């Protein structure tokens, strides 16, 4: 079993965390902030859907299915190391 390349997914997950943490943007432009969050979430969904499900660790797959994105990112970072 090969290990899929999670770099694009990890980048999107980190971007999502950055968007969530950007309180200044949220306070200044709530609609724009929400749009950014939706866009990155849709990208995460698309990247997740493109992964070879049968090759994914069951715990990691669970994180993605439940949208536990912090845990999914931690899993990627731990697995890459």
NUSE-36803 format. One record per residue: x, y, z of N, C-alpha, C in turn. Coordinates in steps of 0.001 Angstrom, whole numbers, plus 500000, padded with zeros to 6 digits. Example, Ala and Ser with C-alpha at 12.3 -4.5 7.8 and 13.67 -1.06 7.14 Angstrom:
// NUSE-36803
513190494310507800512300495500507800513200496700507800 512850497750507080513670498940507140512900500030507870 
***
This chain:
// NUSE-36803
500855498812500000500000500000500000500894501242500000 500622502144499091501388503387499022500759504440499917 501574505387500296501113506465501164500728507647500282 499448508037500261499011509153499397499719510454499764 499789511353498796500362512678499023499284513566499642 499505513927500874498536514741501603498920516214501640 499934516620500873500442517990500995499386519043500658 498612518840499603497575519822499238496479519875500289 496110518715500802495089518668501849495598519347503117 496826519065503496497399519700504695497437521215504532 497803521676503340497840523122503085496453523727503238 495439523067502698494065523567502811493589523547504262 493953522512505001493565522438506417494212523568507220 495471523856506917496155524971507595495514526304507214 495145526424505949494487527661505499493161527853506235 492424526773506402491154526846507126491371527349508559 492393526822509216492708527282510572493056528770510571 493791529216509565494166530633509469492934531502509257 492017531045508423490784531809508186489990531918509488 489846530816510181489099530820511443489743531769512451 491058531804512471491782532635513443491825534113513050 491414534445511840491481535823511356490278536627511855 490293536942513132489185537669513754489063539093513212 490187539685512827490148541039512283489315541065510994 489564540093510114488788540030508871487319539751509172 487073538829510098485695538499510475484958539732510998 485629540498511847484992541678512435484795542793511408 485701542889510454485653543936509438484700543587508298 484650542302507936483881541867506765483374540442507000 482323540337507781481800539021508161481406538197506939 480808538828505957480381538103504755481591537584503963 482598538418503810483808537998503106484546536898503855 484566537012505164485206535996505998484502534659505835 483187534676505870482409533454505698482631532863504308 482720533718503308482973533255501940484316532529501865 485349533102502481486669532459502506486596531107503198 485863531042504297485733529785505041485010528733504207 483962529128503519483231528198502658484121527704501522 484864528616500908485736528237499785486791527219500211 487446527464501332488488526534501760487863525221502219 486690525268502805486016524037503217485619523200502002 485172523852500943484833523133499710486079522510499086 487202523222499164488462522672498643488879521446499447 488710521508500767489024520362501621488140519177501247 486858519432501037485940518362500645486382517725499326 486755518541498354487168518022497051488464517221497160 489414517729497915490675517018498089490466515702498841 489603515727499834489297514513500595488624513474499714 487697513919498881486966513012497999487880512367496964 488978513020496626489900512501495627490886511479496196 490900511321497503491828510371498124491350508936497899 492288508009497809491929506594497637491405506011498957 490098506004499118489463505623500378489974504282500899 490127503320500026490544501990500461491962501978501039 492744502984500720494125503046501204494288503927502438 493226504548502893493336505472504019493265504739505351 494039505218506282493963504736507647492536504971508145 491908503980508777490518504135509224490306505322510170 491268505585511036491132506716511959491162508035511202 492075508142510251492170509353509440490891509550508627 490413508489508032489165508559507267488026509033508167 487991508540509392486975508969510366487080510471510619 488280510983510794488459512419511024487893513234509858 488188512789508651487689513511507482486168513429507378 485619512255507592484165512078507494483428512912508528 484000513035509713483377513801510804483783515267510798 484595515626509807485103516996509678485875517449510924 486589516519511497487490516814512614488829517226512007 488816518405511424489948518825510608491218519078511411 491106519519512656492298519693513478492976518345513691 492164517316513962492707515972514170493268515408512876 492602515677511753493095515202510459494460515817510156 494612517106510406495892517770510163496968517199511087 496631516989512344497594516414513288498009515021512822 497064514236512319497369512888511827498343512974510655 498086513892509719498985514052508561500375514434509029 500457515395509936501760515874510408502519514782511156 501817513981511943502461512892512670502907511782511717 502105511509510711502411510445509760503545510821508822 503697512102508561504743512571507648506113512548508325 506110512589509632507366512705510358508053511461510637 
***
